[in-house]
Structures are given as C-alpha cells and as structure tokens.
Amino acid sequence: MLDQVNQLWSMLDDMSQTDPESYQKFIKRHLQEGVEQCAPPAPHTCLETRILDPEEGVLYINLCGWSRVPAPKSDSEPVPLSAGKLEQVDEGNERYKLMNVAYNPKVLKRGEEDGIEMDQLIRLAMKYIEQEYQLRLTHSYKLASYKLKGCATRMKQSLAGPAKTKPQTAGTRRVQSSSPLSLQRDFMLTVK
C-alpha cells in the first residue's frame, strides 16, 4: 500500500514539473469531486401519504438529493436510493411517521424534467418503505408546499448514519425509532 502511495506522489511530482496545466486540472477536478462527495444531502421534495396497515397514520417522506448515492450508469440499471430510519414524531398534537430518502441529484433532476419519472421515483421510495417496514401505504400521495418536513439537521443525521444522542430539552420535538434496523439503508429497484 505504501508503495502505491509513493508511486502516486511520484507521478504527481512528475506531472507538476512536466505538464503544470494538466496537473492543475487534475488537482481541481479531484478537489471538486471531494467537495461534492462531502456535501450533505439537500432537501428536494416532501410528500404526504397515509399508512393503512398495521396502524393507520400519516407518513411524510422527504426526498433529498445526495451525491453519495450513485447515479445509475444507464437507463436499464436499477435506481439506487439511500434511506434513513422510519421515525415516529410527536409534535404537540401532531403525530406522524417520517422517512428521509435520498437519490443522486442527477436522478432527481431528470425527475424534475419528466413528471412521470418523478412519480416513479416517489413510488419507488414508497415501495421501499412498504417492503422494509412491512407497511401498507395508500397509492395516493400529496406533494407538500415545502421541501422538508422537520429540520435539516435531523434529516442529515438520519441519512448520514448513527447520530450521537442528545438529551431532550424543552421545546425539542421527540423522535422515536419504530424499528431497530440500522440508520443507513441502501435499496435498489428497477424503475419501470
């Protein structure tokens, strides 16, 4: 491993001396890729649907764009998604379930340009939730006027992996897990 690292450094040193322009492009490209990979998920669309079984209730699904989720290499490949944990949220008199689902931003961009494709992405997220949590959802949904239900910090924590637990303070909403499964879920289905 150390030999490979040394070879890489040697190659970069040579490139910086023999072709400074290519070296600059190489460095800029890789820095940009690093920034994109480290960027947090970004809220895109929030939708509301209903859980029919095993217990009736409201479900909000936050669809997010996240560059860590790979884009399919072709139209015939499955569309990957990444999902957080299904959460039970109690806010005052309001009680609902919340799920954060992320797609690659390029996938969501195609969905913006084609309503049918966006509908398929939404239904893919709903199918994932039904299969993963053994729920039965209505086949209808309503797009919310806002992009995110809940707070961005909680959404980022949900999608990024296990969060450190913080003690509850007055005014903080209570979020309970409805499943002991891990926070990070990856699921792939073919969108047809």
Phi, psi and chi 1 to 4 in degrees:
 res  aa     phi    psi   chi1   chi2   chi3   chi4
   1 MET       -  -44.7  176.6   74.4  149.4      -
   2 LEU   -62.4  -36.3 -173.0   56.6      -      -
   3 ASP   -62.8  -40.6  -71.6  -20.6      -      -
   4 GLN   -65.1  -40.5  -69.5  173.3  -24.3      -
   5 VAL   -63.3  -44.3  170.6      -      -      -
   6 ASN   -63.0  -39.4  -74.4  -26.8      -      -
   7 GLN   -63.6  -41.5  -76.3  178.2  -26.7      -
   8 LEU   -62.1  -46.9  176.7   64.3      -      -
   9 TRP   -61.5  -40.2  -79.0  114.3      -      -
  10 SER   -63.5  -42.9  177.2      -      -      -
  11 MET   -62.4  -42.9  179.8 -164.1   74.0      -
  12 LEU   -66.3  -39.3  -70.2  173.1      -      -
  13 ASP   -60.5  -46.1  -75.8  -18.4      -      -
  14 ASP   -61.6  -44.3  -69.6  -14.8      -      -
  15 MET   -63.1  -39.9 -175.5 -171.3  -73.1      -
  16 SER   -64.9  -29.9   70.6      -      -      -
  17 GLN   -84.0  -42.9  -62.6  -62.8  -42.2      -
  18 THR   -88.5  -29.8   59.0      -      -      -
  19 ASP  -145.4   74.3 -167.7   -6.7      -      -
  20 PRO   -58.1  -33.0  -15.3   22.5      -      -
  21 GLU   -66.3  -46.1 -171.0  174.6  -40.9      -
  22 SER   -64.0  -37.7  -67.7      -      -      -
  23 TYR   -60.8  -46.4  174.4   77.9      -      -
  24 GLN   -61.5  -43.5  -72.0  -64.7  -37.6      -
  25 LYS   -62.4  -43.2  -73.7  179.6 -175.2  176.5
  26 PHE   -60.0  -48.4  175.9   86.3      -      -
  27 ILE   -64.3  -46.7  -65.1  -63.7      -      -
  28 LYS   -61.2  -43.0  -75.9 -179.1 -176.9  178.0
  29 ARG   -62.0  -45.0 -174.1 -179.4   80.7 -133.5
  30 HIS   -71.6  -33.1  -77.7   82.3      -      -
  31 LEU   -65.3  -42.5  -76.0  174.1      -      -
  32 GLN   -63.2  -42.8 -178.5   61.4   33.4      -
  33 GLU   -61.0  -39.8  -72.6  173.3    5.0      -
  34 GLY   -64.2  -42.5      -      -      -      -
  35 VAL   -62.2  -44.6  166.8      -      -      -
  36 GLU   -63.0  -40.9  -71.4  171.6    7.9      -
  37 GLN   -69.4  -28.2  -74.2  -61.8  -47.5      -
  38 CYS   -89.4   -8.5  -68.1      -      -      -
  39 ALA   -66.0  141.1      -      -      -      -
  40 PRO   -73.7  164.2   27.4  -33.3      -      -
  41 PRO   -63.5  146.7   14.6  -21.3      -      -
  42 ALA  -116.0  129.4      -      -      -      -
  43 PRO   -58.3  139.9  -17.3   26.7      -      -
  44 HIS  -122.6  -54.4 -175.8  -86.2      -      -
  45 THR  -149.2  143.1  -57.0      -      -      -
  46 CYS  -118.5  137.2  179.7      -      -      -
  47 LEU  -131.1  155.9   60.6  112.7      -      -
  48 GLU  -119.5  134.5  178.1 -176.6  -17.0      -
  49 THR  -141.6 -177.0 -170.5      -      -      -
  50 ARG  -122.7  143.7  -64.9 -154.2   48.2   83.4
  51 ILE   -91.3  127.7  -59.4  170.6      -      -
  52 LEU   -96.1  -35.0  -60.8  174.8      -      -
  53 ASP  -151.1  139.9 -159.9   37.6      -      -
  54 PRO   -84.0  -19.5   28.2  -31.3      -      -
  55 GLU  -135.4  126.5 -177.6 -178.9  -36.9      -
  56 GLU   -65.0  145.4  -74.0 -167.2   30.2      -
  57 GLY   175.9  177.6      -      -      -      -
  58 VAL   -93.6  140.0  175.2      -      -      -
  59 LEU  -126.2  126.4  170.8   64.9      -      -
  60 TYR  -104.9  135.8  -71.1   96.9      -      -
  61 ILE  -120.4  119.0  -56.6  170.6      -      -
  62 ASN   -91.3  117.1  -69.0  -38.3      -      -
  63 LEU   -93.0  131.0  -66.1 -176.7      -      -
  64 CYS  -128.7  155.2  -50.2      -      -      -
  65 GLY   -99.7  132.3      -      -      -      -
  66 TRP  -148.2  121.8 -161.0   17.1      -      -
  67 SER   -68.5  -14.4   56.5      -      -      -
  68 ARG   -72.0  -18.9  -72.7 -171.4 -170.6  177.4
  69 VAL   -85.7  122.3  179.0      -      -      -
  70 PRO   -68.4  147.9   20.0  -26.2      -      -
  71 ALA   -85.9  148.1      -      -      -      -
  72 PRO   -63.9  144.1   12.4  -16.7      -      -
  73 LYS   -75.2  -21.4  -65.9 -177.3 -176.1   -2.9
  74 SER  -149.7  169.0   71.6      -      -      -
  75 ASP   -67.1  -20.5  -70.6  -18.9      -      -
  76 SER   -89.1   -7.6   62.9      -      -      -
  77 GLU   -83.9  153.9  -77.8 -165.2   13.1      -
  78 PRO   -62.0  152.3  -16.2   26.5      -      -
  79 VAL   -94.3  114.4  174.0      -      -      -
  80 PRO   -74.8  148.8   -4.3   14.2      -      -
  81 LEU  -138.3  158.4   67.6   80.2      -      -
  82 SER  -127.2  137.7 -178.6      -      -      -
  83 ALA  -134.0  147.3      -      -      -      -
  84 GLY   -82.0 -161.6      -      -      -      -
  85 LYS   -93.0  141.3 -169.1  179.5 -157.4  178.9
  86 LEU   -66.8  127.2 -176.7   65.4      -      -
  87 GLU  -121.1  145.8  -58.4  173.0   47.7      -
  88 GLN   -96.1  126.9  174.8   68.4   47.0      -
  89 VAL  -120.7  131.9 -179.2      -      -      -
  90 ASP  -118.7  114.5  -64.6  -48.2      -      -
  91 GLU  -124.8   99.3  -76.1 -176.2  -43.8      -
  92 GLY    59.9 -121.1      -      -      -      -
  93 ASN   -86.7   -7.0  -67.1  -22.5      -      -
  94 GLU   -94.4  130.1 -169.6  178.0   17.3      -
  95 ARG  -131.2  128.3 -178.3 -178.4 -174.9  127.9
  96 TYR  -155.7  168.7   56.8   88.2      -      -
  97 LYS  -102.5  151.3  -60.6 -127.7 -172.8 -120.5
  98 LEU  -136.7  136.9  177.8   66.1      -      -
  99 MET  -136.7  135.0 -175.7   73.1  169.5      -
 100 ASN  -106.7  126.7  -63.3  -63.0      -      -
 101 VAL  -127.8  132.4  175.2      -      -      -
 102 ALA  -118.4  140.3      -      -      -      -
 103 TYR  -122.3  162.2  -69.9  104.4      -      -
 104 ASN   -61.6  139.6 -175.4  -78.7      -      -
 105 PRO   -55.9  -31.5  -25.0   33.0      -      -
 106 LYS   -66.5  -35.4  -67.5  174.6 -174.4  171.9
 107 VAL   -66.0  -44.7  170.5      -      -      -
 108 LEU   -65.8  -34.8  -71.3  172.7      -      -
 109 LYS   -61.8  -43.8  180.0   76.7  171.2  150.7
 110 ARG   -62.3  -37.1  -76.7 -163.4  -38.8 -103.2
 111 GLY   -64.8  -35.9      -      -      -      -
 112 GLU   -63.5  -35.0  -72.4  173.4    1.8      -
 113 GLU   -81.8  -17.5  -64.4  165.4   -2.2      -
 114 ASP  -139.5  107.4 -179.7   -6.6      -      -
 115 GLY   -58.4  -34.0      -      -      -      -
 116 ILE   -66.1  -41.7  -66.8  171.2      -      -
 117 GLU   -65.3  -38.9 -172.0  155.1  -15.3      -
 118 MET   -63.9  -41.1 -178.8   57.1   79.9      -
 119 ASP   -59.8  -40.6 -178.3   67.0      -      -
 120 GLN   -65.0  -38.7  -70.7  176.5  -28.0      -
 121 LEU   -64.7  -40.9  -66.6  172.4      -      -
 122 ILE   -63.9  -45.1  -70.2  168.9      -      -
 123 ARG   -67.9  -31.9  -66.3 -166.1 -174.9  -77.8
 124 LEU   -63.5  -44.5  175.1   61.7      -      -
 125 ALA   -62.3  -42.3      -      -      -      -
 126 MET   -65.1  -40.2  -68.5  170.3   69.6      -
 127 LYS   -64.8  -40.8 -175.9  171.2 -176.4  159.9
 128 TYR   -57.9  -48.3  166.6   79.8      -      -
 129 ILE   -62.2  -42.6  -65.9  165.0      -      -
 130 GLU   -60.6  -46.1  -75.7 -177.5  -43.6      -
 131 GLN   -71.1  -43.2  -71.6 -179.2   -7.2      -
 132 GLU   -70.9  -34.7 -172.1   66.1   25.7      -
 133 TYR  -114.8   11.2  -65.3   97.9      -      -
 134 GLN    49.3   50.9  -68.8   81.4   46.5      -
 135 LEU  -110.5  158.5  -59.9  174.9      -      -
 136 ARG  -117.9  120.2 -170.3  166.8   58.6   92.6
 137 LEU  -105.6  157.2  -55.7  177.4      -      -
 138 THR   -67.8  158.4   63.2      -      -      -
 139 HIS   -88.1   -2.2  -65.9  -77.2      -      -
 140 SER  -102.8  156.3   61.3      -      -      -
 141 TYR  -150.7  163.1   60.1   87.2      -      -
 142 LYS  -129.2  129.6  178.5  174.4   73.9  171.7
 143 LEU   -75.8  132.3  -66.1  177.6      -      -
 144 ALA   -79.1  159.7      -      -      -      -
 145 SER   -78.5   -8.9   58.7      -      -      -
 146 TYR  -114.1  161.1   42.0   85.6      -      -
 147 LYS   -87.6  -18.6  -69.0 -177.4  175.7 -173.2
 148 LEU  -145.0  128.5  179.2   68.7      -      -
 149 LYS   -96.6  126.7 -180.0   73.7  171.9  177.1
 150 GLY    95.2 -161.4      -      -      -      -
 151 CYS  -107.9  151.8   72.5      -      -      -
 152 ALA   -63.1  -37.1      -      -      -      -
 153 THR   -61.9  -44.6  -57.9      -      -      -
 154 ARG   -65.8  -39.8 -178.2   70.8 -161.8  132.5
 155 MET   -62.3  -44.7  178.2  -98.4  -50.0      -
 156 LYS   -63.5  -42.6  -69.3  171.7 -171.8  173.6
 157 GLN   -63.5  -41.7  -70.7  172.0  -15.7      -
 158 SER   -61.1  -43.9  171.4      -      -      -
 159 LEU   -79.6  -30.6  -71.9  168.6      -      -
 160 ALA   -79.4  -21.3      -      -      -      -
 161 GLY   131.4 -169.2      -      -      -      -
 162 PRO   -56.6  133.1  -20.6   29.7      -      -
 163 ALA  -102.3  151.4      -      -      -      -
 164 LYS   -71.4  135.6  -66.1 -179.7 -177.4  173.9
 165 THR   -78.1  138.8   54.9      -      -      -
 166 LYS  -114.7  143.7  -68.2  170.8   69.9  173.1
 167 PRO   -63.6  147.0    7.8  -10.1      -      -
 168 GLN   -74.2  142.4 -104.4 -176.2  -99.4      -
 169 THR  -125.6  163.0   58.0      -      -      -
 170 ALA   -57.9  137.0      -      -      -      -
 171 GLY    88.6   -8.2      -      -      -      -
 172 THR   -87.7  135.1  -56.9      -      -      -
 173 ARG   -74.2  150.4   72.1  178.6 -174.5 -179.6
 174 ARG   -94.3  128.4 -173.3  165.3   51.4  101.9
 175 VAL  -120.2  124.6  178.8      -      -      -
 176 GLN  -117.6  142.5  -60.9  173.0  -30.0      -
 177 SER   -76.6  140.8  164.2      -      -      -
 178 SER  -106.5    6.9   63.1      -      -      -
 179 SER  -154.4  140.9  170.5      -      -      -
 180 PRO   -82.0    5.8   29.6  -34.7      -      -
 181 LEU   -67.6  160.0  -60.9  171.8      -      -
 182 SER   -64.1  158.6   68.4      -      -      -
 183 LEU   -68.3  -35.1  -77.9  171.4      -      -
 184 GLN   -96.0  124.2 -174.3   66.9   30.7      -
 185 ARG  -125.5  136.2  -63.2  -81.1  179.9 -148.1
 186 ASP  -120.8  135.1  -68.4  -37.5      -      -
 187 PHE  -145.6  139.7 -175.0   68.4      -      -
 188 MET  -132.3  129.5  -65.2  172.2   74.3      -
 189 LEU  -133.9  154.1  -73.2  175.9      -      -
 190 THR   -83.9  129.1  -58.2      -      -      -
 191 VAL   -89.4  121.1  177.6      -      -      -
 192 LYS  -119.1      -  -67.7 -174.6  179.3 -174.0
